[in-house]
């Protein structure tokens, strides 16, 4: 008990004299004693490990700053609190709640979830806290959620394009994100926004490389502007447009989502919805730590916590007024 009190700071009721404490430290150094963290975690039922789950983790790259922004927010609260970060792309791929509670983690931050109703129900009965990012309010009853205000965000994008004179818009989403809770929410938000302005529009399910754009334009695609699920998807559409000779924004306006630093490096610079990714990640992780460390009876209200974050619109060079229909046909 005296050794634990001196070397690990445990056993506050144990009294150890300065002389004995110095002797313990000296002997530990001579023996090159190394605490066994696994044994300690078994004793106190804590691993000091947080699992951050991405079901569809993509590579870190300059064209996708979303992940670094999110991880910065997570790490800025985890590391000062003494927790370690583990990235887990496949932990809940089969919606197996048992895998979450297998003893590896003290808590799990689940980012951009793709889940069934059965999976959400099982998550409410895990033995460790789970917090979700990019899950709209109400999408996971009983699980704390942190998400951008997608309805307000898509309204900003649609209003901007409508004010420029665009009358038929498309919302482009990739096959992976179309199944996420946030992907469905943004698609619904787009439909609601164009209906509110009396515009026509369609949700387009395209691959990340924008390969559908060539056939779409050869068929005289009807939209003069496209809003995209993410900056990464919008950036790849810009590259495809350049390859196909489609002039942006003169022939086609494009809007991204995240407004990351990547938007300043595209050609043209990308107009994009801004969401505070790093802040959302920081506050979601802070909430998760509070659930882990608090008395279970004192956090019942926190289990139903839901935070949404207002977004802005950063107008750059990829949007402008549409050209007239006759000029558009001629240029194509």
BAVOLUM-56692 format. One record per residue: x, y, z of N, C-alpha, C, O in turn. Coordinates in steps of 0.2 Angstrom, whole numbers, plus 5000, padded with zeros to 4 digits. Each point is the difference from the previous one (the first is absolute). Layout:
N
XYZXYZXYZXYZ
...
END
This chain:
332
500449945000499650065000500450065000499950054997
500749955007500450065000500350014993500150064998
500149894999500350004993499550034995500250054996
499249935004499550024996499950085001499950044996
500149985011499950065001500550054998499950064997
500749925003500650044998500150004992500050064998
499949884999500250004993499450014996500150034994
499349965008499450014996499550055002499550024997
500650015009499650055003499349975002499650045001
500449905001499449975002500049995008500550025003
498949965000500049995007500150075004500550005004
499150054995500150065003500049995008500350055004
499449904999500049995007500649975003500149995006
500449994989500649975002500550055002500150054996
500249955010500550055002500749974999500149955003
500350094993500649974999500550065002499950064997
500649935007500550055001500450024994500149964996
500250105005500450024994500649964999500249984995
500149995011500649965000499849934996500449984996
499049995006499849944997499950014993500149964996
499550105002499850014993500750014996500049974994
500550065008500650014997500349934999500349994994
499749975011500349934999499649964995500349964996
499150045004499649974995500150024993500149964995
500050105004500250034993500749984998500149984994
500450025011500649984998500149924998500349984995
499349985009500049934998499749984994500249964996
499250085002499749994994500450024994500049974995
500450085006500550024995500549954999500249984994
500149995011500549955000499849944997500449974996
499050015005499749944997499750014993499749964997
500350115001499750024994499349974999499749974995
499950055011499349985000499650044995500150064999
499549904997499550034995499349985002499949945000
499750115002499349985001499749964994500150024995
499549935007499649964995499350044999499649995004
500350044991499450044999499449954999499450025002
500749924995499549964999499749975006499450005001
501149985004499849985006499650055004499549995003
500750084997499750055003499350014997499550015004
500449984990499450014997499549955002499450015000
500949935001499549945002499850025007499449985002
501050055002499850015007499550065001499649995003
500550064993499650065000499450004995499650055000
500449904995499550004995500150064995499550024998
501150005002500150064995500649994996500549975002
499450044991500649994996500350074998500550004997
499150055004500250074998500150014992500450034998
499249924999500050004993499350024997499549975002
500550084993499450024997500049974993500550014996
499049965001499949974993499750064996499450025002
500950004993499650044995499949964994500449984996
498950025002499849954995499950044994499550045000
500849944994499850024994499849934996500549964999
498950034999499849944996500350004993500249954998
500050115000500250014993500650045000500050064996
500549935007500650045001500350014994500249954996
500050115002500450024993500750025002500150015006
500349994990500750025001500050075002499650044998
500949985006500250075001500350034994500549984998
499350085000500250034994499950075000499550035004
500850014992499950085000499350014997499750055002
500049914994499450014997499449985005499450014998
500849965008499549985004500250025008500249965003
499850104998500250035007499549985005500150025006
499349954992499549995005500349965006499950015006
500549934992500249965006500550035004499950005006
500650044992500550045004499650055005500150005006
499450034991499650055004499749965006500050025005
499649934993499749965005500449975005499950015006
500749964992500549975005500350055004500249995006
499950074992500350065004499550015005500250015006
499250004993499550015005499949945005500050025006
500149924992500049955005500650005004499949995006
500750014991500650005004500150065005500349995005
499450074993500150055004499750005007500150035005
499449924996499749995006500249935003500049995006
500149964990500249935002500750005003500149985006
500450054991500749995003500150045006500349975005
499550094996500050045006499749965006500250015006
499349954992499649965005500349935002499749975004
500950024992500349935002499749944996500249955002
499550074993499749944996500449994993500350054998
499749895000500349984994499549994994499449985002
500850034992499550004994500149944996500649984999
498949985000500049954995499550014994499550015001
500849984993499550014994499849934998500449955000
498950045000499749944998499550004995499450015001
500949984993499550004994499549954999499550004997
500649945007499649944999499649985006499749955000
500450095005499849975007499249994999499849955003
499850094994499349995000499749994993499550024999
501049954997499849994993499449964999499550014996
500449945009499449965000499550025005499649965002
500550105001499550025005500049965006499549985003
501149994999500149955006500250045006500550025001
499049995003500150045006500449975005500450035004
499749904996500449965004500750024999500450005005
499850024989500750014998500250075003500650015002
498950034999500150075004500249995007500450035003
499349925000500049995007500549945002499949975005
500650024991500449945001500650015005500449965001
499650105002500550025005500650044997500550025004
499549994989500650044998500050075001500550035001
498950005000499950075000499650025006499649965003
500550105000499650035005499450034997499550015003
500550014990499550044997500150004992500649994998
498950024999500150004992499650064997499550025002
500950024994499850054996499849984993500549984997
498950015001499849974994499950064995499550045001
500949974993499950054996499749984993500149954997
499450095001499649994994499749935000500249964995
499450025009499849935001499549984994499650044997
500549905001499549974995499749945004500449955001
499050065001499749955005499349984999499750044996
500149905006499349985000499750025006500350015005
499049984996499750015006500249955005500050025006
500149924992500249955005500750025003500149995006
500350044990500750015003499950065005500350005005
499350054993499950065005499749975006500250025006
499349934994499749985006500649965004500050005006
500449964991500549965004500550055003500349995005
499950074992500450055002499850025007500450025004
499049994997499750035006500249955006499950025006
500349924993500149955005500749985000500249955004
500350094993500749985001500250025007499750045004
500949934998500250015007500450065001500250025005
500050014989500450065000499750054996499549994996
500650085006499750054996500250014993500549984998
499050044998500150014993499750074998499450015002
501050034994499750064998500150004993500549984997
499050054999500050004993500150074997499750055002
500849964993500150064996499649994994500049954997
499850115000499650004993499449955000499949974995
499850035011499449965000499450055002500150035005
499549994991499550055001499649985006499949955002
499850115001499649995006499449954999499750004995
500249955009499549955000500149944996499649955000
501050054997500249944996500249945004500049944998
500250075008500349955004499750015007500450035005
499049964997499750015006500449975006500149945000
500050105005500449975006500750014999500449985005
499950044989500750014999500150074999499750034996
500850005008500250074998500250014993500449964998
499450104999500250014993500250075000499850055003
500749964992500350074998500050004993500349964997
499450105000499950004993499950074998499850045003
500449974990499950074997499250014999499749954999
500150115001499350014998500050004992500050054997
499849895001500149984993499450044996500150024994
499349995009499550034997500150074999499950034995
500450015010500250064999500650014995500050054996
500449905004500650014996499849994992500250044996
499449915003499849994993499550064998500050024994
499750015010499650064999500450064997499950034996
500749985008500550054998500249994993500050044996
500249895002500349994994499450014994500250034995
499249955007499550004995499850084999499950024994
500050015011499950075000500550044996499850044996
500849955005500650034996499949994993500050044996
499949895002499949994993499450034997500050024994
499449975009499450034998500150084999499750024995
500650015009500150075000500450024994500050064997
500549895001500450024994499649994993500250024995
499249945006499649994994499949934998499749994995
500649965009499949934998499349985002499850015005
499949954990499349985001500049925001499549985003
501049984995500049935001500749985002500550014997
499449965009500649985004500149925001499549975000
501150015001500149935002500450005006500450045002
499549915002500449985006500349944999499749944999
501050065001500449944998500349975007500350035004
499649904996500249975006500349934998499749974995
500850015008500349934998499749945003499650015005
500549934992499649945002500149985007499649975003
501050055000500149995007499650045005499749985004
500450084995499650055004499350005000499650035004
500149954990499350004999499749965005499450015002
500949945001499749955005500150035007499749975005
500750084996500150025007499450055002499750024996
500349985011499450045003500150074997499550044999
501149995001500150074998499950014992499750054998
500549904998499950004993499250004999499850044995
499849925008499350014999499750065002499650034997
500750005009499750065002500250064996499650044998
501049964999500250054995499650004994499850054997
500049895000499649994994499350035002499750034995
500049955010499450035002500050075001499550044998
501049995005500150075001500050044993499750054999
500749924996500050024993499350014997499850054998
499849895003499350004997499650055003499650034997
500549985010499650055003500150074998499650044999
501149975000500250074998499850024993499850065000
500249894996499850024993499350015000499750044996
499949925008499350015000499850065003499550044998
500949995007499850065003500150064995499750055001
500849944994500150054995499649994994500150044995
499549915004499649994994500449984994499950014995
500749955007500549984995499949934998499749965004
500650024990500049934999500749975002500550045000
499549905001500749975002500049925001499449975000
501150005000500149935000500649985005500550045000
499449915003500649975004500449954995499649954998
501050065001500449964996500549965004500450025003
499649914995500449965004500649984995499949954996
500750085005500549994996500649985004500150015006
500449954990500649985003500550065002499950054997
500649945007500450055002500450034994500250065000
499949904995500450034994499650044995500350034996
499049975006499650044995500049984993499850044996
500349895003500049974994499350014996500050004994
499550015010499350004997499950074997499550014996
500950045005500050074998500050004992499750044997
500749925000500150004993499449984996499750034996
500049915006499449984997499450055002499650014996
500450025010499550055002500050064995499550024998
501150005001500050064996499949994992499750044997
500549905001499949984993499249994999499850014995
499949985010499249995000499750075002499450005001
501050054998499850075002499750005007499450025001
501049975004499850005007499650065001500250064998
499249945006499650055000500250055006499750065000
500849935004500150045006500550054998500549994996
499550075006500550064999500450005006500550045000
499449935006500450005006499949945004499549975000
501150015003500049945004500250015007500650035000
499149955005500250005007500249935001499749964999
500950045005500349935001500049995008500050045004
500049894997500049985007500650025004500050025006
500649994990500650015004500550044995499950014994
500650035009500550034996500449954996500250024994
499949925008500449954996499649984994500350004995
499149995006499649984994500050064995500049994994
499950075008499950064996500750014997500050024994
500549975009500750014997500149954994500350024995
499549925006500149964995499550014994500249994994
499350045007499550024995500450064996499950004994
500450045009500450064997500549974995500150024995
500349935008500549974996499749974993500250004995
499249965006499749974995499750054995500049994994
499750075008499850054996500650034996499950014994
500750005009500550024996500249954995500250034994
499849915007500249954995499550004994500249994995
499250025007499550004995499850064996499650014996
500850045006499950074997499450045002499850044997
499949945009499450035003500350065004500349995005
499550074993500250065004499650015006499450015000
501050005006499750015006500350075002500650015000
498950045002499349995001499550024994499449995001
500950034993499650024995499549954998499450024998
500849925001499549954997499749965006499549974999
500950035006499749955006500350035006500650015001
499050015004500250025007500049945004499649965000
500950045005500149955004500250025008500350055001
499349925003500150025007500249945004499749954999
500850065006500249945004499750015007499550045001
500749915003499850005007500649995005500349944999
499850105005500550005006500450075000500250025005
499950014989500450064999500749995003500250045004
500249914995500649985002500550044997499950044995
500849965007500550044997500149974993500350044996
499549905002500049984993499750044995500250004995
499250045007499650044996500550054997499850034994
500750005009500450054998500549984995500350044996
499849895003500549974995499749984994500449984995
498950015004499749984994500050054995500150065001
499849924993499950054994499449984996499949954997
499650105004500050065004499949995008499849945001
500350115003500049995007499249985001499650034997
500349925008499449975001499550045005500250015006
499350014991499450025005499849945004499949954997
500050065010499949955004499650025006500150055003
499549905000499750015006500549995006500449954999
499650095006500549995005499749975006499550025002
500749925000499849975007500650005004500649984998
499350035009500650005004500249935003499949985005
500449984990500249935002500450005006499949955004
500650094997500549995005499650015007500149975005
499550084995499650025006499549945002499949985005
499850004989499549945002500449945003499749975004
500950024993500349945002500350015008499949965004
500350104997500250025007499549995005500149975005
499350064993499450005005499749935001499849985005
500249984989499849935001500449965004499849965004
500950054995500549965004500050025007500049965005
499950104997499950035007499449975003500149985006
499450014990499449975003500149935002499849975005
500549994990500249935001500449995006499949965004
500650084997500449995006499650025007500149965005
499550084994499550025006499649945002499949985006
499849984989499649945001500549955003499749965004
500950034994500449955002500250015007500049955004
500150114998500350025007499450015005500250005006
499250014992499550025005499749945003500049954997
499650075008499649955003499549984996499650044997
500249895001499549984996499350035001499750024995
500149995011499450035002499950074999499550034999
501150015000500050074999500050024993500050064998
500149894997500050024993499449974996500150004994
499449995009499449974996499850054995499849984994
500150085008499850054995500550014995499850024994
500849975007500650014995499949954995500250014994
499549935007499949954995499650024995500049974994
499550085007499650024994500250074998499650034996
501049985005500350074998500050004992500249964997
499650105000500150014993500250084999499750045003
500849964993500350074998500050014993500249954996
499550105001500150024993500450075000499950045004
500449964990500550064999499850044994499949974994
500050095006499850044995500650014995500649995002
499350014992500550014994500050064997499550045001
501049984995500050064996500149984993500149944998
500050114997500149994993500650044998500050065001
500649914997500550044998500050004992500149954997
499750115000500050014993500750014997500350055002
499949914993500650014997499950004992499550044998
500849934998500050014993499649944996500050014994
499849945009499749954996499250014999499749954998
500050105004499350024999500050074997500350045001
499249964994499850064997499350004997499749945000
500150114997499350004997500149954994500550004996
498949965002500149954995499950044993499750064999
500649914996500050034993499349984997499749955003
500050094992499449984998500049934996500549984999
498950005001499949934997500349994993500349954998
499650104998500250004993500850005000500349964996
500050085008500750015000500349935003500549984998
499249995007500249945003500049944994500549975000
499050034996500049954995500550014995500449954998
499750115001500650014995500749995002500449974997
499750045010500649995002500249935001500549985000
498949985002500149935001500149964993500149945000
END
